[in-house]
């Protein structure tokens, strides 16, 4: 695989993502909701309901802010998608830290 081939593949993927922005937008929202529910369940089991509720509110507020539910310029849906994916390992690490301590 040459660098030109890799660049062409990335360009093709980027063009496809631009053409289905609504689809990636809803995928991003689904990932944020799944992460919020996951952290709520993990922390409700491991710690207490108050901590899990606070974590869920933070995640949902982040998702609402990133999707542009407020008035003003909206962030691209791809940013929401990748940010939500980046949050998943954070919640897994948080749950492991809570479980160990």
PyMOL commands that set and color helices and strands:
alter all, ss='L'
color gray80, all
select helices_A, chain A and resi 3-19+21-46+49-67+77-100
alter helices_A, ss='H'
color red, helices_A
deselect
rebuild
show_as cartoon
